[in-house]
Amino acid sequence: MTSDVFATGHYASGLREKLKRGIELGPKYYLFDVPRYWRQRRQRGLPALDLGALWNPVRSLRHETYTSQPVPPRYEEALRALYDAGVRFDNPPARTAALVAMWWATRITPGDAIECGAYRGATSLLLAVLGKLHDVPQRVLMLDTFAGMPAPSKFDSSRRPGEFTPPPDWPTTIQQQAEALGVADRIEIHRGLFSDTFPAIAAHTPTFSFAHIDANIYQGTLDACVRTLPLMAKGGAVVFDDYNGLMDLGARLAIDEYLRDHHLPAPSPLAECSAYLRM
């Protein structure tokens, strides 16, 4: 079954797990994280009272999709192929389907796809497989340290260094999975901090039709926005996986700061904790 391709180690999948997570994180979120976040917004010149952040714990307990679009034909076939190749998703089904539907909505926009924060590469591989199935002329760039999360900043009260560390030499595993799926020619793996790997990418003056920013922390998210959004094609889309995340107020701060500085609108809710921006 295609549901087996979704691992549950990084999110609360059932009602019991969700309630447990809410009890564990809710008091800290409202009593400590949100007041601190509002102070930091004021320090960064943003409107301090971001009431939308108050809704994040509710989003984390629901499987709601806020922007509904059709997934590509043969989506289930692609998931089965990834499962057979040993790929497993760490984001839940609703969020993954909504992200893929947003990618599908940009398929006629010229440009490549980029994922800033690829972790184990499942989302990038899925886009590459769907691109091949539908003859979308596009490469998928995966950017990650592949060594876990860098040290969080003062804006990241709920994250710790080394989170999301895959098994050793995971890029080799991704390459093997890509070869098994027949999409090795459609992917690029860039290992390291975004600030270190992006100059080589930018040297080729790329254009992106779709971007997925999933860095969780302030600095990584800001770096991804600074380097990716100026290269987005008109009609493209950016999905911010963490914008409404219960543990990712630093990422939300970075996104709002970048969008304010570049006179761009706030992103719209997509599914669960994710949000999107059409360019």
Protein Blocks (a to p, Z undefined) as FASTA:
>chain_A
ZZlmpccklbcfbfklmmmmmmmmmmmmmmmmmmmmmmmmmmnopafblfklmmmmmmmm
pccdfbdcdddehklmmmmmmmmnopacfbdfklmmmmmmmmmmmmmpgcddddehjkno
mmmmmmmmmmmmnopacddddddeknopadddfklmkbcehiaiacehklmmmmmmmmmn
opmmmpccdeddfklmmmmmmmnopadfbdcddehpaklmmmmmmmmmmmpcehiacddf
klmgcklmmmmmmmmmmmmmnopacdddfbhjbccddZZ
